[in-house]
Amino acid sequence: MDLQTIWYILIAVLFIGYFFLEGFDFGVGILLPFVSHDDTDRRVVINTIGPFWDANEVWVLTAGGAMFAAFPNWYATMFSGFYLALLLVLVGLIVRGVSLEFRAKMDYARWRQLADAGIFWGSLIPALIWGVRITNLVRGVPIGPDKNFTGNLFGLLNPYSLLGGIVAIVMFALHGAVFLSLRTTGDLQERVRKVARALWLPGALVMLLFAIWGRFETDLFAGFGVVPGTLPFITAVAYIGAYVFMRLKNDGWAFAATSFTIVMATVVAFQGLYPRVMPSSLNHQY
């Protein structure tokens, strides 16, 4: 195993940690308006991620630093090509962070409503864009022979990548719902459990559509492990296991299953990218 492969695995591990940990933060933020009946519920929901959300963002910062150090061409091409998309992610994270930190600083209903909206949109938009970004990477983006990105933001918003963004939103929302079921009690916990079960089937359908469509858009799902399709199959089994544990109201194992689903989905993406890192849709030789 050469040094480049070791660095690639390290970067993959950092993104796995980020999506696993930040995923339930995004999910909780997305679900905030839908599982809370009053301000007390909203405070309880927000407090479940209070100790974690800012520390979880360190993973992606470290991953970006590792990319810059080990693969400067990859870093330069991706960050320049996805500049506007990543700027939207950054703005969303800033809005969410400010909303989480300052929501309780002023005792005005209007301010709390604005903060709640900031938490929701600051979770939904980054989740969507991460899904769009990862899908575009595995699908291929317009990169010329000089390693420069030749597309634009609207070119990244193709139907398949938007479906990938929807998959990310639903998966993170489910992950967040299961996390909330671990951290809450009483009526709120039961509402969250119902939401989690309601999200499972739409999540399964969009992921199935994503996989089927992916057979025509990318070679992401080909040749994994000893038997082709092994890793996607393991991912599907973990997702089914999450539903079984949710029906049994075993919140701990359900959270472990959704966590493993996200981990395996990220592994599938990074193994599909290796060793090309950032394939060109113009010419695979680039």
C-alpha positions in Angstrom: 0.0 0.0 0.0 1.6 3.3 -1.1 1.4 6.6 0.7 -1.2 8.1 -1.5 -3.6 5.2 -0.8 -3.0 5.6 3.0 -3.9 9.3 2.7 -7.0 8.5 0.7 -8.1 6.0 3.3 -7.5 8.6 6.0 -9.6 11.2 4.2 -12.4 8.6 3.7 -12.3 7.8 7.4 -12.6 11.5 8.2 -15.6 12.0 5.9 -17.2 8.8 7.3 -16.9 10.3 10.8 -18.3 13.6 9.6 -21.4 12.1 7.9 -22.0 9.7 10.8 -21.8 12.4 13.5 -23.0 15.5 11.7 -25.7 13.5 10.0 -27.8 13.3 13.2 -27.2 17.0 13.8 -28.6 17.7 10.3 -31.5 15.3 11.0 -32.5 16.9 14.3 -32.4 20.3 12.7 -34.5 19.2 9.7 -37.1 17.5 12.0 -37.3 20.4 14.5 -40.5 22.0 13.1 -42.2 18.6 12.6 -41.7 16.9 16.0 -42.1 19.9 18.3 -45.6 21.0 19.5 -44.5 23.9 21.6 -41.4 25.9 22.7 -40.6 23.4 25.4 -40.4 20.6 22.9 -38.2 22.7 20.7 -35.8 23.4 23.5 -35.6 19.7 24.4 -35.0 18.8 20.7 -32.2 21.5 20.4 -30.6 20.5 23.6 -30.1 16.9 22.4 -27.4 18.1 20.0 -26.2 21.0 22.1 -23.0 19.2 23.4 -22.2 17.7 20.0 -22.9 19.9 16.9 -19.9 22.2 17.0 -17.4 19.4 17.7 -18.8 17.3 14.9 -17.9 19.9 12.3 -14.2 19.4 13.1 -14.2 16.2 11.1 -14.8 18.0 7.8 -12.3 20.7 8.5 -9.7 18.1 9.2 -10.7 16.2 6.0 -10.2 19.4 4.0 -6.8 20.0 5.5 -5.8 16.5 4.7 -6.9 16.9 1.1 -4.9 20.1 0.8 -1.8 18.4 2.2 -1.9 15.1 0.4 -3.8 15.8 -2.9 -3.4 19.5 -3.8 -4.7 19.0 -7.4 -7.8 17.3 -6.1 -8.3 20.0 -3.5 -7.9 22.8 -6.0 -10.1 21.3 -8.7 -12.9 20.4 -6.3 -13.0 23.5 -4.2 -12.8 25.8 -7.3 -15.4 23.8 -9.2 -17.8 23.5 -6.2 -17.0 27.0 -4.9 -20.6 28.3 -4.9 -22.0 25.0 -3.6 -19.5 24.9 -0.8 -20.2 28.6 0.0 -23.9 27.7 0.4 -22.9 24.9 2.8 -20.7 27.4 4.8 -23.5 30.0 4.9 -25.9 27.3 6.1 -23.6 26.1 8.8 -23.0 29.7 10.0 -26.7 30.4 10.1 -27.4 27.2 12.0 -24.5 27.8 14.4 -25.7 31.4 15.2 -29.2 30.2 15.6 -28.2 27.4 18.0 -26.0 29.6 20.1 -28.2 32.7 20.4 -31.7 31.3 20.3 -32.0 31.5 24.1 -30.3 34.9 24.4 -33.5 37.0 23.8 -36.9 36.1 25.2 -38.9 37.2 22.2 -41.2 34.8 20.3 -40.3 36.3 17.0 -36.6 35.9 17.6 -37.1 32.2 18.6 -39.1 31.7 15.4 -36.3 33.2 13.3 -33.7 31.0 15.2 -35.8 27.9 14.6 -36.0 28.7 10.9 -32.2 29.2 10.8 -31.7 25.8 12.4 -34.0 24.2 9.9 -32.7 25.8 6.8 -29.1 25.6 8.1 -29.5 21.9 8.4 -31.6 21.2 5.2 -29.5 23.1 2.7 -26.1 21.7 3.7 -27.5 18.1 3.8 -29.0 18.6 0.3 -25.7 20.1 -1.1 -23.6 17.3 0.4 -25.7 14.8 -1.3 -25.6 16.7 -4.6 -21.8 17.1 -4.3 -21.0 13.5 -3.6 -23.3 12.3 -6.3 -21.6 14.6 -8.8 -18.2 13.3 -7.8 -19.1 9.7 -8.5 -21.1 10.6 -11.6 -18.3 12.7 -13.0 -18.0 16.5 -13.5 -16.7 18.5 -16.4 -13.0 18.7 -16.0 -10.7 19.6 -18.9 -7.2 18.2 -19.6 -5.7 21.1 -17.6 -7.5 19.8 -14.5 -9.8 22.8 -14.4 -13.5 22.6 -13.8 -15.4 23.9 -16.8 -19.0 23.7 -15.5 -21.1 25.9 -13.2 -23.4 25.5 -10.2 -26.5 24.9 -12.3 -24.7 22.1 -14.2 -24.2 20.3 -10.9 -28.0 20.4 -10.2 -28.8 17.6 -12.7 -31.7 15.2 -11.9 -29.5 12.4 -10.7 -27.5 14.6 -8.3 -30.7 16.2 -7.0 -32.0 12.7 -6.3 -28.7 12.1 -4.4 -29.5 15.2 -2.4 -32.9 14.0 -1.5 -31.4 10.6 -0.4 -29.0 12.5 1.9 -31.9 14.6 3.4 -34.1 11.5 4.1 -31.2 9.5 5.4 -30.0 12.2 7.8 -33.6 12.9 8.9 -34.1 9.2 9.7 -30.7 9.2 11.5 -31.7 12.3 13.5 -35.1 10.8 14.4 -33.5 7.7 15.8 -31.0 9.8 17.7 -33.8 11.9 19.2 -35.6 8.7 20.3 -32.5 7.9 22.3 -32.3 11.3 23.9 -36.0 12.1 24.7 -38.8 10.6 26.8 -42.5 10.6 27.0 -44.9 11.9 24.4 -42.0 13.6 22.4 -40.2 10.3 22.2 -43.3 8.5 20.9 -43.8 11.2 18.2 -40.2 10.9 17.1 -40.5 7.1 16.9 -43.5 7.5 14.7 -41.7 10.0 12.4 -38.7 7.6 12.2 -40.9 4.7 11.1 -42.8 7.0 8.6 -39.4 8.1 7.1 -38.1 4.6 6.6 -40.2 3.6 3.5 -39.7 6.9 1.6 -36.0 6.5 2.3 -35.9 2.9 1.0 -37.7 4.0 -2.2 -35.5 6.9 -3.0 -32.4 4.8 -2.3 -33.6 2.0 -4.5 -34.4 4.5 -7.3 -30.9 6.0 -6.8 -29.2 2.6 -7.0 -31.2 1.6 -10.2 -30.6 4.9 -11.9 -27.0 4.8 -10.9 -26.5 1.7 -13.0 -26.9 4.0 -16.0 -25.2 7.1 -14.6 -22.1 5.8 -12.9 -20.1 2.6 -12.4 -20.2 3.3 -8.6 -22.0 0.0 -7.8 -19.9 -2.3 -9.9 -17.2 -4.6 -8.6 -17.3 -4.2 -4.8 -15.6 -6.8 -2.8 -15.2 -10.5 -3.8 -18.8 -10.5 -5.2 -19.8 -7.4 -7.2 -22.4 -5.4 -5.2 -21.3 -6.8 -1.8 -20.9 -3.4 -0.1 -24.2 -1.9 -1.4 -25.9 -5.2 -0.3 -24.5 -4.8 3.2 -25.7 -1.2 3.3 -29.2 -2.4 2.4 -29.2 -5.0 5.1 -28.2 -2.4 7.7 -31.0 -0.2 6.5 -33.5 -3.0 6.8 -32.1 -3.8 10.2 -32.8 -0.2 11.3 -36.5 -0.7 10.6 -36.7 -4.0 12.5 -35.1 -2.4 15.6 -37.4 0.6 15.3 -40.4 -1.6 15.3 -39.1 -3.3 18.4 -38.5 0.1 20.0 -34.9 -0.8 20.5 -33.6 2.7 20.0 -29.9 1.9 20.7 -29.7 -0.8 18.0 -31.7 1.3 15.6 -29.3 4.1 16.0 -26.4 1.7 15.5 -28.1 0.4 12.3 -28.7 3.9 10.8 -25.1 4.8 11.7 -23.8 1.7 10.0 -25.9 2.5 6.9 -24.4 6.0 6.6 -20.9 4.6 7.2 -21.3 1.9 4.5 -22.9 4.3 2.1 -19.8 6.6 2.4 -17.5 3.6 2.0 -19.4 2.7 -1.2 -18.9 6.2 -2.5 -15.2 6.4 -1.7 -14.4 2.9 -3.0 -16.3 3.8 -6.2 -14.1 6.9 -6.6 -10.8 5.1 -6.0 -8.3 5.5 -7.7 -9.7 8.3 -9.9 -10.7 10.6 -7.0 -12.5 13.0 -9.3 -13.5 11.5 -12.7 -14.2 13.8 -15.6 -17.5 13.6 -17.5 -15.8 14.9 -20.6 -13.1 12.3 -20.9 -12.4 9.5 -18.4 -8.7 9.9 -19.3 -8.6 13.3 -17.6 
